[in-house]
Amino acid sequence: MNVMAFSTPSRPDWRWRIVNNAGEVVEESHGTFRSIAAAVAEGRERMKELNVDDRSVRPRPFGRTTSHLRRR
């Protein structure tokens, strides 16, 4: 799992988001932080508290192989 920080134009303060290997959101902060470093640090602490074993599978980047093109 990974922790990322984000902000939006309408809410310029930083928030953290915990994302699993499949890219799905596990949890998101309700509070805001003045710096990206503070948001990521708090998100890492929360991820430790969750103690979740991430068994998700990363999606394939292109969704489909091109093996059907090589058979011609």
Biopython code that builds the backbone (N, CA, C, O; Angstrom):
import numpy as np
from Bio.PDB.StructureBuilder import StructureBuilder

atoms = [
    (1, "MET", "N", (0.841, -1.172, 0.000)),
    (1, "MET", "CA", (0.000, 0.000, 0.000)),
    (1, "MET", "C", (0.884, 1.233, 0.000)),
    (1, "MET", "O", (2.046, 1.186, 0.403)),
    (2, "ASN", "N", (0.315, 2.330, -0.458)),
    (2, "ASN", "CA", (1.039, 3.585, -0.551)),
    (2, "ASN", "C", (0.219, 4.720, 0.051)),
    (2, "ASN", "O", (-1.010, 4.674, 0.097)),
    (3, "VAL", "N", (0.940, 5.738, 0.508)),
    (3, "VAL", "CA", (0.299, 6.956, 0.994)),
    (3, "VAL", "C", (0.624, 8.057, 0.000)),
    (3, "VAL", "O", (1.775, 8.217, -0.407)),
    (4, "MET", "N", (-0.378, 8.804, -0.383)),
    (4, "MET", "CA", (-0.167, 9.940, -1.268)),
    (4, "MET", "C", (-0.833, 11.162, -0.657)),
    (4, "MET", "O", (-1.760, 11.037, 0.143)),
    (5, "ALA", "N", (-0.373, 12.314, -1.027)),
    (5, "ALA", "CA", (-0.987, 13.556, -0.553)),
    (5, "ALA", "C", (-1.527, 14.310, -1.762)),
    (5, "ALA", "O", (-0.957, 14.251, -2.852)),
    (6, "PHE", "N", (-2.631, 15.017, -1.554)),
    (6, "PHE", "CA", (-3.233, 15.762, -2.658)),
    (6, "PHE", "C", (-3.925, 17.006, -2.124)),
    (6, "PHE", "O", (-4.268, 17.099, -0.945)),
    (7, "SER", "N", (-4.114, 17.938, -3.011)),
    (7, "SER", "CA", (-4.903, 19.137, -2.716)),
    (7, "SER", "C", (-5.679, 19.489, -3.970)),
    (7, "SER", "O", (-5.340, 19.035, -5.062)),
    (8, "THR", "N", (-6.707, 20.287, -3.820)),
    (8, "THR", "CA", (-7.514, 20.703, -4.963)),
    (8, "THR", "C", (-7.625, 22.220, -4.957)),
    (8, "THR", "O", (-7.426, 22.841, -3.912)),
    (9, "PRO", "N", (-7.931, 22.824, -6.078)),
    (9, "PRO", "CA", (-8.059, 24.288, -6.104)),
    (9, "PRO", "C", (-9.116, 24.808, -5.115)),
    (9, "PRO", "O", (-8.948, 25.880, -4.533)),
    (10, "SER", "N", (-10.176, 24.067, -4.932)),
    (10, "SER", "CA", (-11.221, 24.522, -4.015)),
    (10, "SER", "C", (-10.843, 24.296, -2.549)),
    (10, "SER", "O", (-11.359, 24.972, -1.659)),
    (11, "ARG", "N", (-9.927, 23.330, -2.303)),
    (11, "ARG", "CA", (-9.436, 23.049, -0.952)),
    (11, "ARG", "C", (-7.918, 22.959, -1.023)),
    (11, "ARG", "O", (-7.375, 21.864, -1.166)),
    (12, "PRO", "N", (-7.218, 24.096, -0.925)),
    (12, "PRO", "CA", (-5.769, 24.122, -1.172)),
    (12, "PRO", "C", (-4.907, 23.454, -0.104)),
    (12, "PRO", "O", (-3.738, 23.175, -0.369)),
    (13, "ASP", "N", (-5.437, 23.184, 1.099)),
    (13, "ASP", "CA", (-4.638, 22.467, 2.089)),
    (13, "ASP", "C", (-4.488, 21.013, 1.671)),
    (13, "ASP", "O", (-5.282, 20.503, 0.881)),
    (14, "TRP", "N", (-3.466, 20.346, 2.202)),
    (14, "TRP", "CA", (-3.146, 18.983, 1.818)),
    (14, "TRP", "C", (-3.951, 17.969, 2.627)),
    (14, "TRP", "O", (-4.264, 18.194, 3.796)),
    (15, "ARG", "N", (-4.278, 16.855, 1.987)),
    (15, "ARG", "CA", (-4.912, 15.706, 2.633)),
    (15, "ARG", "C", (-4.164, 14.457, 2.204)),
    (15, "ARG", "O", (-3.512, 14.455, 1.161)),
    (16, "TRP", "N", (-4.249, 13.396, 2.993)),
    (16, "TRP", "CA", (-3.602, 12.144, 2.611)),
    (16, "TRP", "C", (-4.629, 11.132, 2.155)),
    (16, "TRP", "O", (-5.813, 11.215, 2.483)),
    (17, "ARG", "N", (-4.136, 10.167, 1.381)),
    (17, "ARG", "CA", (-4.979, 9.083, 0.874)),
    (17, "ARG", "C", (-4.136, 7.806, 0.876)),
    (17, "ARG", "O", (-3.009, 7.804, 0.381)),
    (18, "ILE", "N", (-4.678, 6.731, 1.426)),
    (18, "ILE", "CA", (-4.017, 5.427, 1.408)),
    (18, "ILE", "C", (-4.613, 4.637, 0.251)),
    (18, "ILE", "O", (-5.830, 4.489, 0.140)),
    (19, "VAL", "N", (-3.729, 4.130, -0.611)),
    (19, "VAL", "CA", (-4.148, 3.436, -1.832)),
    (19, "VAL", "C", (-3.483, 2.065, -1.867)),
    (19, "VAL", "O", (-2.294, 1.947, -1.571)),
    (20, "ASN", "N", (-4.239, 1.026, -2.225)),
    (20, "ASN", "CA", (-3.640, -0.308, -2.320)),
    (20, "ASN", "C", (-2.947, -0.478, -3.672)),
    (20, "ASN", "O", (-2.976, 0.425, -4.508)),
    (21, "ASN", "N", (-2.328, -1.634, -3.880)),
    (21, "ASN", "CA", (-1.568, -1.876, -5.114)),
    (21, "ASN", "C", (-2.433, -1.892, -6.369)),
    (21, "ASN", "O", (-1.922, -1.710, -7.474)),
    (22, "ALA", "N", (-3.727, -2.106, -6.212)),
    (22, "ALA", "CA", (-4.628, -2.095, -7.365)),
    (22, "ALA", "C", (-5.095, -0.678, -7.692)),
    (22, "ALA", "O", (-5.816, -0.473, -8.668)),
    (23, "GLY", "N", (-4.690, 0.299, -6.884)),
    (23, "GLY", "CA", (-5.081, 1.683, -7.126)),
    (23, "GLY", "C", (-6.392, 2.074, -6.469)),
    (23, "GLY", "O", (-6.910, 3.161, -6.724)),
    (24, "GLU", "N", (-6.934, 1.206, -5.628)),
    (24, "GLU", "CA", (-8.195, 1.498, -4.948)),
    (24, "GLU", "C", (-7.932, 2.275, -3.664)),
    (24, "GLU", "O", (-6.963, 2.000, -2.957)),
    (25, "VAL", "N", (-8.782, 3.232, -3.363)),
    (25, "VAL", "CA", (-8.639, 4.028, -2.148)),
    (25, "VAL", "C", (-9.066, 3.184, -0.951)),
    (25, "VAL", "O", (-10.172, 2.643, -0.920)),
    (26, "VAL", "N", (-8.178, 3.079, 0.031)),
    (26, "VAL", "CA", (-8.468, 2.340, 1.260)),
    (26, "VAL", "C", (-9.043, 3.298, 2.294)),
    (26, "VAL", "O", (-10.042, 2.995, 2.946)),
    (27, "GLU", "N", (-8.406, 4.452, 2.439)),
    (27, "GLU", "CA", (-8.881, 5.455, 3.391)),
    (27, "GLU", "C", (-8.349, 6.827, 2.992)),
    (27, "GLU", "O", (-7.305, 6.944, 2.349)),
    (28, "GLU", "N", (-9.084, 7.857, 3.384)),
    (28, "GLU", "CA", (-8.718, 9.242, 3.073)),
    (28, "GLU", "C", (-8.907, 10.090, 4.324)),
    (28, "GLU", "O", (-9.829, 9.862, 5.107)),
    (29, "SER", "N", (-8.024, 11.070, 4.501)),
    (29, "SER", "CA", (-8.120, 11.914, 5.695)),
    (29, "SER", "C", (-9.309, 12.861, 5.602)),
    (29, "SER", "O", (-9.696, 13.303, 4.520)),
    (30, "HIS", "N", (-9.872, 13.156, 6.756)),
    (30, "HIS", "CA", (-10.951, 14.134, 6.830)),
    (30, "HIS", "C", (-10.376, 15.519, 7.120)),
    (30, "HIS", "O", (-10.895, 16.539, 6.667)),
    (31, "GLY", "N", (-9.295, 15.520, 7.885)),
    (31, "GLY", "CA", (-8.644, 16.783, 8.225)),
    (31, "GLY", "C", (-7.680, 17.228, 7.151)),
    (31, "GLY", "O", (-7.370, 16.467, 6.234)),
    (32, "THR", "N", (-7.203, 18.458, 7.257)),
    (32, "THR", "CA", (-6.262, 19.004, 6.280)),
    (32, "THR", "C", (-4.952, 19.365, 6.968)),
    (32, "THR", "O", (-4.895, 19.496, 8.191)),
    (33, "PHE", "N", (-3.898, 19.523, 6.169)),
    (33, "PHE", "CA", (-2.560, 19.799, 6.660)),
    (33, "PHE", "C", (-1.971, 20.942, 5.844)),
    (33, "PHE", "O", (-2.276, 21.097, 4.662)),
    (34, "ARG", "N", (-1.134, 21.731, 6.480)),
    (34, "ARG", "CA", (-0.536, 22.881, 5.799)),
    (34, "ARG", "C", (0.563, 22.503, 4.812)),
    (34, "ARG", "O", (0.822, 23.237, 3.859)),
    (35, "SER", "N", (1.216, 21.346, 5.039)),
    (35, "SER", "CA", (2.302, 20.950, 4.137)),
    (35, "SER", "C", (2.094, 19.516, 3.654)),
    (35, "SER", "O", (1.412, 18.717, 4.295)),
    (36, "ILE", "N", (2.696, 19.217, 2.517)),
    (36, "ILE", "CA", (2.617, 17.876, 1.961)),
    (36, "ILE", "C", (3.322, 16.884, 2.883)),
    (36, "ILE", "O", (2.866, 15.752, 3.042)),
    (37, "ALA", "N", (4.433, 17.305, 3.490)),
    (37, "ALA", "CA", (5.190, 16.433, 4.392)),
    (37, "ALA", "C", (4.354, 16.035, 5.605)),
    (37, "ALA", "O", (4.378, 14.875, 6.018)),
    (38, "ALA", "N", (3.627, 16.968, 6.169)),
    (38, "ALA", "CA", (2.783, 16.675, 7.332)),
    (38, "ALA", "C", (1.660, 15.717, 6.960)),
    (38, "ALA", "O", (1.321, 14.826, 7.739)),
    (39, "ALA", "N", (1.083, 15.891, 5.784)),
    (39, "ALA", "CA", (0.002, 15.014, 5.335)),
    (39, "ALA", "C", (0.508, 13.589, 5.134)),
    (39, "ALA", "O", (-0.133, 12.635, 5.577)),
    (40, "VAL", "N", (1.648, 13.439, 4.472)),
    (40, "VAL", "CA", (2.197, 12.105, 4.217)),
    (40, "VAL", "C", (2.602, 11.428, 5.525)),
    (40, "VAL", "O", (2.367, 10.232, 5.696)),
    (41, "ALA", "N", (3.206, 12.174, 6.447)),
    (41, "ALA", "CA", (3.615, 11.602, 7.731)),
    (41, "ALA", "C", (2.399, 11.083, 8.504)),
    (41, "ALA", "O", (2.443, 9.988, 9.066)),
    (42, "GLU", "N", (1.336, 11.850, 8.533)),
    (42, "GLU", "CA", (0.120, 11.425, 9.224)),
    (42, "GLU", "C", (-0.512, 10.214, 8.528)),
    (42, "GLU", "O", (-1.011, 9.308, 9.195)),
    (43, "GLY", "N", (-0.494, 10.195, 7.208)),
    (43, "GLY", "CA", (-1.028, 9.068, 6.452)),
    (43, "GLY", "C", (-0.244, 7.794, 6.702)),
    (43, "GLY", "O", (-0.826, 6.713, 6.792)),
    (44, "ARG", "N", (1.081, 7.910, 6.814)),
    (44, "ARG", "CA", (1.900, 6.732, 7.117)),
    (44, "ARG", "C", (1.578, 6.174, 8.492)),
    (44, "ARG", "O", (1.511, 4.959, 8.677)),
    (45, "GLU", "N", (1.382, 7.060, 9.448)),
    (45, "GLU", "CA", (1.016, 6.610, 10.793)),
    (45, "GLU", "C", (-0.324, 5.878, 10.766)),
    (45, "GLU", "O", (-0.485, 4.839, 11.406)),
    (46, "ARG", "N", (-1.271, 6.420, 10.030)),
    (46, "ARG", "CA", (-2.585, 5.776, 9.935)),
    (46, "ARG", "C", (-2.479, 4.424, 9.250)),
    (46, "ARG", "O", (-3.159, 3.476, 9.643)),
    (47, "MET", "N", (-1.630, 4.321, 8.224)),
    (47, "MET", "CA", (-1.453, 3.064, 7.518)),
    (47, "MET", "C", (-0.886, 2.007, 8.470)),
    (47, "MET", "O", (-1.288, 0.845, 8.411)),
    (48, "LYS", "N", (0.042, 2.400, 9.346)),
    (48, "LYS", "CA", (0.580, 1.475, 10.345)),
    (48, "LYS", "C", (-0.518, 1.011, 11.299)),
    (48, "LYS", "O", (-0.576, -0.166, 11.656)),
    (49, "GLU", "N", (-1.385, 1.928, 11.708)),
    (49, "GLU", "CA", (-2.484, 1.589, 12.616)),
    (49, "GLU", "C", (-3.449, 0.592, 11.972)),
    (49, "GLU", "O", (-3.955, -0.308, 12.643)),
    (50, "LEU", "N", (-3.699, 0.752, 10.686)),
    (50, "LEU", "CA", (-4.621, -0.146, 9.983)),
    (50, "LEU", "C", (-4.095, -1.575, 9.951)),
    (50, "LEU", "O", (-4.865, -2.530, 10.054)),
    (51, "ASN", "N", (-2.767, -1.720, 9.807)),
    (51, "ASN", "CA", (-2.125, -3.027, 9.800)),
    (51, "ASN", "C", (-2.823, -3.992, 8.840)),
    (51, "ASN", "O", (-3.186, -5.106, 9.217)),
    (52, "VAL", "N", (-3.001, -3.554, 7.616)),
    (52, "VAL", "CA", (-3.689, -4.342, 6.591)),
    (52, "VAL", "C", (-2.663, -5.010, 5.685)),
    (52, "VAL", "O", (-1.703, -4.376, 5.246)),
    (53, "ASP", "N", (-2.868, -6.282, 5.412)),
    (53, "ASP", "CA", (-2.018, -7.015, 4.485)),
    (53, "ASP", "C", (-2.604, -6.842, 3.084)),
    (53, "ASP", "O", (-3.655, -7.400, 2.771)),
    (54, "ASP", "N", (-1.927, -6.076, 2.255)),
    (54, "ASP", "CA", (-2.440, -5.770, 0.912)),
    (54, "ASP", "C", (-2.181, -6.935, -0.022)),
    (54, "ASP", "O", (-1.036, -7.210, -0.380)),
    (55, "ARG", "N", (-3.241, -7.618, -0.415)),
    (55, "ARG", "CA", (-3.134, -8.752, -1.342)),
    (55, "ARG", "C", (-3.743, -8.421, -2.695)),
    (55, "ARG", "O", (-3.993, -9.311, -3.507)),
    (56, "SER", "N", (-3.977, -7.150, -2.930)),
    (56, "SER", "CA", (-4.548, -6.746, -4.215)),
    (56, "SER", "C", (-3.514, -6.925, -5.315)),
    (56, "SER", "O", (-2.313, -6.986, -5.050)),
    (57, "VAL", "N", (-3.986, -7.008, -6.539)),
    (57, "VAL", "CA", (-3.131, -7.218, -7.697)),
    (57, "VAL", "C", (-3.154, -5.967, -8.559)),
    (57, "VAL", "O", (-4.214, -5.415, -8.854)),
    (58, "ARG", "N", (-1.972, -5.534, -8.954)),
    (58, "ARG", "CA", (-1.898, -4.368, -9.838)),
    (58, "ARG", "C", (-2.570, -4.669, -11.167)),
    (58, "ARG", "O", (-2.390, -5.747, -11.733)),
    (59, "PRO", "N", (-3.338, -3.719, -11.658)),
    (59, "PRO", "CA", (-3.955, -3.941, -12.967)),
    (59, "PRO", "C", (-2.898, -3.892, -14.069)),
    (59, "PRO", "O", (-1.886, -3.204, -13.940)),
    (60, "ARG", "N", (-3.141, -4.618, -15.139)),
    (60, "ARG", "CA", (-2.219, -4.547, -16.273)),
    (60, "ARG", "C", (-2.347, -3.167, -16.904)),
    (60, "ARG", "O", (-3.456, -2.649, -17.031)),
    (61, "PRO", "N", (-1.237, -2.569, -17.299)),
    (61, "PRO", "CA", (-1.289, -1.187, -17.786)),
    (61, "PRO", "C", (-2.133, -0.970, -19.036)),
    (61, "PRO", "O", (-2.686, 0.113, -19.222)),
    (62, "PHE", "N", (-2.240, -1.969, -19.885)),
    (62, "PHE", "CA", (-2.980, -1.777, -21.129)),
    (62, "PHE", "C", (-4.233, -2.631, -21.209)),
    (62, "PHE", "O", (-4.935, -2.604, -22.220)),
    (63, "GLY", "N", (-4.522, -3.386, -20.161)),
    (63, "GLY", "CA", (-5.754, -4.148, -20.097)),
    (63, "GLY", "C", (-5.832, -5.367, -20.999)),
    (63, "GLY", "O", (-6.576, -6.302, -20.703)),
    (64, "ARG", "N", (-5.099, -5.378, -22.067)),
    (64, "ARG", "CA", (-5.187, -6.476, -23.015)),
    (64, "ARG", "C", (-3.837, -6.665, -23.681)),
    (64, "ARG", "O", (-3.146, -5.688, -23.969)),
    (65, "THR", "N", (-3.461, -7.882, -23.922)),
    (65, "THR", "CA", (-2.174, -8.151, -24.572)),
    (65, "THR", "C", (-2.312, -7.985, -26.093)),
    (65, "THR", "O", (-3.414, -7.864, -26.627)),
    (66, "THR", "N", (-1.197, -7.985, -26.746)),
    (66, "THR", "CA", (-1.198, -7.914, -28.216)),
    (66, "THR", "C", (-0.855, -9.263, -28.833)),
    (66, "THR", "O", (-0.477, -9.339, -30.002)),
    (67, "SER", "N", (-0.990, -10.334, -28.042)),
    (67, "SER", "CA", (-0.636, -11.650, -28.558)),
    (67, "SER", "C", (-1.493, -12.025, -29.778)),
    (67, "SER", "O", (-1.036, -12.764, -30.651)),
    (68, "HIS", "N", (-2.706, -11.528, -29.838)),
    (68, "HIS", "CA", (-3.571, -11.850, -30.990)),
    (68, "HIS", "C", (-3.013, -11.270, -32.286)),
    (68, "HIS", "O", (-3.329, -11.773, -33.364)),
    (69, "LEU", "N", (-2.194, -10.227, -32.205)),
    (69, "LEU", "CA", (-1.594, -9.655, -33.399)),
    (69, "LEU", "C", (-0.388, -10.453, -33.873)),
    (69, "LEU", "O", (-0.063, -10.429, -35.060)),
    (70, "ARG", "N", (0.263, -11.143, -32.987)),
    (70, "ARG", "CA", (1.469, -11.903, -33.344)),
    (70, "ARG", "C", (1.130, -13.242, -33.975)),
    (70, "ARG", "O", (2.019, -13.881, -34.537)),
    (71, "ARG", "N", (-0.089, -13.687, -33.909)),
    (71, "ARG", "CA", (-0.474, -14.995, -34.438)),
    (71, "ARG", "C", (-0.737, -14.974, -35.938)),
    (71, "ARG", "O", (-0.958, -16.027, -36.535)),
    (72, "ARG", "N", (-0.720, -13.842, -36.537)),
    (72, "ARG", "CA", (-1.054, -13.748, -37.979)),
    (72, "ARG", "C", (0.065, -14.199, -38.843)),
    (72, "ARG", "O", (-0.055, -14.182, -40.068)),
]
sb = StructureBuilder()
sb.init_structure("model")
sb.init_model(0)
sb.init_chain("A")
sb.init_seg("    ")
for serial, (resi, resn, name, xyz) in enumerate(atoms, 1):
    if name == "N":
        sb.init_residue(resn, " ", resi, " ")
    sb.init_atom(name, np.array(xyz, "f"), 0.0, 1.0, " ", f" {name:<3s}", serial, name[0])
structure = sb.get_structure()
